[in-house]
Amino acid sequence: MNWNVFLSTFAAIFVAELGDKTQLATLSAAVGGSSRWAVFLGSALALVASSAIAVVAGESIARFVSPLWLRRIAGVAFVVMGGLFLLRPR
């Protein structure tokens, strides 16, 4: 296993997930739920499943598009989405 990739991926995803809508949804489910372990296991399994889909999709796309262009496309998409959120009417 490449520990550098593992640790950098963990750090990036951990920081990206802090305070996002998924964490807030999990928080609200835990507050109202009677079984916090069920909430934890359900949310953990959902994150694992969505990550697995992303890894498989990324591996498939990387066969046709270079990683450099994927990063560029992702960067442009984030900038465009950020601009749209900033410019949308309230």
N, C-alpha and C positions, 0 to 999 in steps of 0.2 A: 504494500500500500504506500502511496506517495503521501507522507504526512504533511508536507507543505501544502499540497492541494486540499487535503482534508481540513487542516486548521484554517486556511484562508477561506474556504467555503463555509465552514462552521461560523467563523467570525462575521462574514458578510451577511449570511442569512439570519444569524442571531440579531445583529444590529438592525437589519432591514425589517424584521418582524416585530421589533419592540414598538408597542403603541399603535400598531396598524389595526385595521378593522377585524382581522382574524383574532387577534389577541383580545380586543374589546368584546367580540362575540363570545369567546371562550369565558372571559371574565363574567359576563352577564349570565351565561348558562350556569356557571359555578355558583353564583350568588343565589339564583332561584332554584337550583337543583338540590335534590336530597342526597345524591351520590356524587361526590367530587371526583372519585376515582373513575366513574363512568365518563364524566366530562373530560377528564385528563386523557383517558384511553381513546375516546372518540376523536378528540381534537388532535392527538398525536398521530393516530392512524390516518386521519384526513390529510395532515401535513406530509406524512410519509407517502401517501398515495399521490398527492399532487406533485411532490418532488420526483417521484418515480416517473410520472408522465412527462415532466419537464426534461429529465435526463434522457429518456428514450427519444423524445421529440428532438432534443438538442443533438443527440448522436446521429439521428436520421438526417437532420438538416445539414449537419457538418459534412456529410458525405458529398453534398452538392454545392455548399457555400463555404468559403474560407472563414475561419474563426475571426480574422481581422474584420471582414465585412459584416459578420454577425454582430460584433461589438459596435461597429459604426452604426448599423441599422438600429440596434437597441438604444444607443445613445441618442440618435436623432428622434426615435419614437418617444423616449422619456422627455426630451426637451419640448417636443410638440405637445405632448399631453400636459406637461407643466404649464406651458403657455396657454393652452385652452382652459385649464382650470383657473389660471390667473385672470384671464380676459372674459370669462363667462359672466353673464349678468346675475346678480344675486337674487 
